[in-house]
Amino acid sequence: MKIEILKNIAVRVPRRMINKLAAQIGRGENNSKALVNIIFVNDIAIKKLNAKYRYINKPTDVLSFNFDSAPGKAAILGEIYISVETAARYAAEDGLKFNYEILKLCCHGLLHLLGYDHMKPGEAARMESKEKYYLSKVR
């Protein structure tokens, strides 16, 4: 899986680790040719997206938007928006390093693009297991 990282906010993100994570997920999920844009934004920008597409008028940590769901295809699979401000708050609340929180959110967003979800308990457990597995591969 190939990643394009875009930022509309001044922040350092762990690009090399994000690319390593994406490569692991791409191989593991048989989708190594897919392209994904990861866009780092502030709370204002993600709040607007959350309100427009989920009808929730508040910031969130990560949003994923699918473009092309055909596995293995060299096309843009989708985009992931990550709020740097929310990620920093969550990292502080959970006692985690900021870069690890960013990796968690990237992993979460990538799995969503690949069809994983967490709305039902069984789905949530499966997705969480995948997240732990892939994050363990890049630490």
Sequence and secondary structure as in RCSB ss.txt:
>XXXX:A:sequence
MKIEILKNIAVRVPRRMINKLAAQIGRGENNSKALVNIIFVNDIAIKKLNAKYRYINKPTDVLSFNFDSAPGKAA
ILGEIYISVETAARYAAEDGLKFNYEILKLCCHGLLHLLGYDHMKPGEAARMESKEKYYLSKVR
>XXXX:A:secstr
 EEEEEESS     HHHHHHHHHHHHHHTT TT EEEEEEE HHHHHHHHHHHH   S  SEEEEES   TT SS
EEEEEEEEHHHHHHHHHHHT  HHHHHHHHHHHHHHHHTT   SSHHHHHHHHHHHHHHHHHH 
